[in-house]
Amino acid sequence: MNGALAKKAAPEFRAAGTDLSERRRSGVSRGPLIDIMSADDTGIGWAANGTATIGAFTTIETIAADGRLAAAYPGLAASAAGLATPQIRHLATLGGNLAQRSRCWYFRNPHIDCLKKSGDGCPARAGNHLYGVAFDLGPCVAPHPSTMAAAVLVYDATIVTDRRDALSIADLLGDGRCGWSDHALQESEMIKSITMPVPRDGERAGYRRAISRSLAEWPLVELCARIVVEDGVFRFARLAAGGIAPVPLRLAAAEAVLTGAVASAATIAKAAQQAASGAKPLPQTGYKLDLLHGLVRDVLERLCG
Ligand SMILES: Cc1cc2nc3c(=O)[nH]c(=O)nc-3n(C[C@H](O)[C@H](O)[C@H](O)COP(=O)(O)OP(=O)(O)OC[C@H]3O[C@@H](n4cnc5c(N)ncnc54)[C@H](O)[C@@H]3O)c2cc1C
């Protein structure tokens, strides 16, 4: 019996089950299940200062379709609208999206051990890692699967669990260097809600993904971006990419190029060049840097157009 099956399986929450059910079917998830869907944590609340709190059991479709949310946080709403399929969005919850497990085919294979199943190595590293990271930050080379996590990062939203308040996405997911988990939740710690910050005056935001087929697929690379342009100058820029690292990644070098610079095609081109700063692609993932470059350019040009 391999290490993954030999280890005593921990209990696992089930929200809508769109991720979990596949792992149950294959036998990768074998512990006791705890059904957690609760009407109390469904829906979107607004505070007097204009910030939104979104319950963990709110569906992705609700987030995508909410007009007030789209007006205040267009990057979050566009991220929700862009992920998976209408059927999945209709069921999948925000909490489940943030806590979903890796899509790596070695992890999802019940007959193969890997770091995330108590094994001692990452078989994808020396194996087929075509969809792997382009920023090689840790022993596991699978990118984080959550589209909503990149949006939470770009908005500096905070997360509340039943044990902890005001977690950042880095607190929730870790820094990607440990390799043995997709998040840093404790056993049976439940995400309850996320709180968005007050939107900046005049901010614009957008989301785009590069994908290998038009529907029903995780993106190869995705980007959520927020900018404020005032008097023709980028006053604020925040870019977060998914699909390229074990956690969603801020593109700090690109942000630095933009901030304080004239909002021009030349500045955008320079920022796109810097997006891959610090990248360490694997033998099969260099192509993701070209996709990242194109996405940064595309999203910024649309926001400035
Ligand atoms: C064809 C297809 C395409 C997809 N494309 C994308 C994509 O582009 N981007 C993307 O982000 N996702 C994508 N997904 C994944 C989908 O978004 C997730 O399966 C979904 O968001 C999970 O939500 P759920 O409520 O079904 O979670 P569940 O399947 O119920 O749970 C998922 C995991 O999260 C844990 N969990 C659930 N809720 C909580 C909570 N409140 N607190 C703590 N832990 C919790 C569970 O224990 C489980 O481990 C795709 C899925 C499919 C099938």
The ligand as an SDF file (V2000), in Angstrom:
LIG
                    3D

 53 58  0  0  0  0  0  0  0  0999 V2000
  -14.5000   21.4500  -15.6290 C   0  0  0  0  0  0  0  0  0  0  0  0
  -14.0940   22.2770  -14.4450 C   0  0  0  0  0  0  0  0  0  0  0  0
  -13.4190   23.4740  -14.6480 C   0  0  0  0  0  0  0  0  0  0  0  0
  -13.0140   24.2330  -13.5530 C   0  0  0  0  0  0  0  0  0  0  0  0
  -12.3490   25.4270  -13.7730 N   0  0  0  0  0  0  0  0  0  0  0  0
  -11.9540   26.1660  -12.7160 C   0  0  0  0  0  0  0  0  0  0  0  0
  -11.2750   27.4070  -12.8920 C   0  0  0  0  0  0  0  0  0  0  0  0
  -11.0390   27.8700  -13.9980 O   0  0  0  0  0  0  0  0  0  0  0  0
  -10.9070   28.0920  -11.7890 N   0  0  0  0  0  0  0  0  0  0  0  0
  -11.1630   27.6370  -10.5360 C   0  0  0  0  0  0  0  0  0  0  0  0
  -10.8250   28.3000   -9.5750 O   0  0  0  0  0  0  0  0  0  0  0  0
  -11.7990   26.4690  -10.3380 N   0  0  0  0  0  0  0  0  0  0  0  0
  -12.1980   25.7460  -11.3820 C   0  0  0  0  0  0  0  0  0  0  0  0
  -12.8670   24.5770  -11.1770 N   0  0  0  0  0  0  0  0  0  0  0  0
  -13.0160   24.0890   -9.7910 C   0  0  0  0  0  0  0  0  0  0  0  0
  -14.2520   24.5880   -9.1130 C   0  0  0  0  0  0  0  0  0  0  0  0
  -14.2740   25.9760   -9.1160 O   0  0  0  0  0  0  0  0  0  0  0  0
  -14.2030   24.0210   -7.6940 C   0  0  0  0  0  0  0  0  0  0  0  0
  -14.4370   22.6450   -7.7980 O   0  0  0  0  0  0  0  0  0  0  0  0
  -15.2130   24.6710   -6.7860 C   0  0  0  0  0  0  0  0  0  0  0  0
  -14.9920   26.0380   -6.6520 O   0  0  0  0  0  0  0  0  0  0  0  0
  -15.1660   24.0260   -5.4130 C   0  0  0  0  0  0  0  0  0  0  0  0
  -16.2450   24.5200   -4.6470 O   0  0  0  0  0  0  0  0  0  0  0  0
  -17.2210   23.5100   -3.9010 P   0  0  0  0  0  0  0  0  0  0  0  0
  -18.1590   24.3280   -3.1130 O   0  0  0  0  0  0  0  0  0  0  0  0
  -17.7910   22.5160   -4.8400 O   0  0  0  0  0  0  0  0  0  0  0  0
  -16.1470   22.7970   -2.9430 O   0  0  0  0  0  0  0  0  0  0  0  0
  -16.0850   21.2720   -2.4590 P   0  0  0  0  0  0  0  0  0  0  0  0
  -15.8000   20.3790   -3.6020 O   0  0  0  0  0  0  0  0  0  0  0  0
  -17.2360   20.9540   -1.5940 O   0  0  0  0  0  0  0  0  0  0  0  0
  -14.7880   21.3780   -1.5380 O   0  0  0  0  0  0  0  0  0  0  0  0
  -13.5160   21.6170   -2.1090 C   0  0  0  0  0  0  0  0  0  0  0  0
  -12.4660   21.5610   -0.9870 C   0  0  0  0  0  0  0  0  0  0  0  0
  -12.5960   22.7030   -0.1610 O   0  0  0  0  0  0  0  0  0  0  0  0
  -12.8800   22.3210    1.1880 C   0  0  0  0  0  0  0  0  0  0  0  0
  -13.8740   23.3020    1.6400 N   0  0  0  0  0  0  0  0  0  0  0  0
  -15.0730   23.5710    1.0470 C   0  0  0  0  0  0  0  0  0  0  0  0
  -15.6780   24.5990    1.6730 N   0  0  0  0  0  0  0  0  0  0  0  0
  -14.8400   24.9590    2.6890 C   0  0  0  0  0  0  0  0  0  0  0  0
  -14.9140   25.9700    3.6960 C   0  0  0  0  0  0  0  0  0  0  0  0
  -15.9530   26.8260    3.7910 N   0  0  0  0  0  0  0  0  0  0  0  0
  -13.8970   26.0430    4.5830 N   0  0  0  0  0  0  0  0  0  0  0  0
  -12.8290   25.2080    4.5040 C   0  0  0  0  0  0  0  0  0  0  0  0
  -12.7030   24.2500    3.5800 N   0  0  0  0  0  0  0  0  0  0  0  0
  -13.7080   24.1380    2.6730 C   0  0  0  0  0  0  0  0  0  0  0  0
  -13.3920   20.8970    1.1220 C   0  0  0  0  0  0  0  0  0  0  0  0
  -13.0670   20.1740    2.2930 O   0  0  0  0  0  0  0  0  0  0  0  0
  -12.6390   20.3470   -0.0840 C   0  0  0  0  0  0  0  0  0  0  0  0
  -11.3520   19.9100    0.2930 O   0  0  0  0  0  0  0  0  0  0  0  0
  -13.3000   23.8040  -12.2320 C   0  0  0  0  0  0  0  0  0  0  0  0
  -13.9890   22.6050  -12.0390 C   0  0  0  0  0  0  0  0  0  0  0  0
  -14.3730   21.8380  -13.1320 C   0  0  0  0  0  0  0  0  0  0  0  0
  -15.0950   20.5510  -12.8710 C   0  0  0  0  0  0  0  0  0  0  0  0
  1  2  1  0
  2  3  1  0
  2 52  2  0
  3  4  2  0
  4  5  1  0
  4 50  1  0
  5  6  2  0
  6  7  1  0
  6 13  1  0
  7  8  2  0
  7  9  1  0
  9 10  1  0
 10 11  2  0
 10 12  1  0
 12 13  2  0
 13 14  1  0
 14 15  1  0
 14 50  1  0
 15 16  1  0
 16 17  1  0
 16 18  1  0
 18 19  1  0
 18 20  1  0
 20 21  1  0
 20 22  1  0
 22 23  1  0
 23 24  1  0
 24 25  2  0
 24 26  1  0
 24 27  1  0
 27 28  1  0
 28 29  2  0
 28 30  1  0
 28 31  1  0
 31 32  1  0
 32 33  1  0
 33 34  1  0
 33 48  1  0
 34 35  1  0
 35 36  1  0
 35 46  1  0
 36 37  1  0
 36 45  1  0
 37 38  2  0
 38 39  1  0
 39 40  1  0
 39 45  2  0
 40 41  1  0
 40 42  2  0
 42 43  1  0
 43 44  2  0
 44 45  1  0
 46 47  1  0
 46 48  1  0
 48 49  1  0
 50 51  2  0
 51 52  1  0
 52 53  1  0
M  END
$$$$
